[in-house]
Amino acid sequence: MTHILLKQIEDISKDKNENKENSSIAKYLFKHFKEIDKISITKIARECKISPTKVTRFAEKLG
């Protein structure tokens, strides 16, 4: 399961057709994957300079 999630995040981070916000979230999560279960939506949003709603939508996209 972890490998699948990591692969999904990596694919989004490298996808040239992905929007800027999703790409930013994916790059952040890929870089901080070992702490992913401890990082809040608010922290991700703040670090990526986007709204928490966009982070929630990103999570929904992952499933």
C-alpha positions as CSV (number, residue, x, y, z in Angstrom):
1,M,0.0,0.0,0.0
2,T,2.8,2.4,0.9
3,H,4.6,1.8,-2.3
4,I,1.5,2.5,-4.3
5,L,0.9,5.8,-2.6
6,L,4.5,6.8,-3.0
7,K,4.3,6.0,-6.7
8,Q,1.1,8.0,-7.1
9,I,2.7,11.0,-5.4
10,E,5.8,10.7,-7.5
11,D,3.9,10.4,-10.7
12,I,1.9,13.6,-9.9
13,S,5.0,15.5,-9.0
14,K,6.6,14.7,-12.4
15,D,3.5,15.1,-14.6
16,K,3.9,18.1,-16.8
17,N,0.1,18.3,-17.4
18,E,-0.7,18.5,-13.6
19,N,-1.7,21.9,-12.2
20,K,0.9,23.9,-10.2
21,E,-0.8,23.4,-6.8
22,N,-1.0,19.6,-7.1
23,S,2.6,19.4,-8.4
24,S,3.7,21.5,-5.4
25,I,1.8,19.3,-2.9
26,A,3.1,16.1,-4.5
27,K,6.7,17.4,-4.4
28,Y,6.4,18.4,-0.7
29,L,4.8,15.0,0.2
30,F,7.4,13.0,-1.7
31,K,10.2,14.9,0.1
32,H,8.6,14.4,3.5
33,F,7.1,10.9,2.9
34,K,8.5,9.4,6.1
35,E,6.5,11.9,8.2
36,I,3.4,11.9,6.0
37,D,1.2,10.5,8.8
38,K,2.2,13.3,11.1
39,I,1.9,16.3,8.8
40,S,-1.4,18.2,9.0
41,I,-3.3,19.6,6.0
42,T,-2.7,23.1,7.4
43,K,1.0,22.6,7.5
44,I,1.1,21.2,4.0
45,A,-0.9,24.2,2.8
46,R,1.3,26.6,4.6
47,E,4.5,25.1,3.2
48,C,3.1,24.9,-0.3
49,K,1.6,28.4,-0.1
50,I,-1.9,27.2,-1.1
51,S,-5.3,26.8,0.6
52,P,-6.1,23.8,2.9
53,T,-9.0,23.0,0.5
54,K,-6.6,22.3,-2.3
55,V,-4.7,19.9,-0.1
56,T,-8.0,18.1,0.7
57,R,-8.8,17.9,-3.0
58,F,-5.4,16.5,-3.6
59,A,-5.9,13.8,-1.0
60,E,-9.3,12.9,-2.4
61,K,-7.7,12.6,-5.9
62,L,-5.3,10.0,-4.4
63,G,-8.2,8.1,-3.0
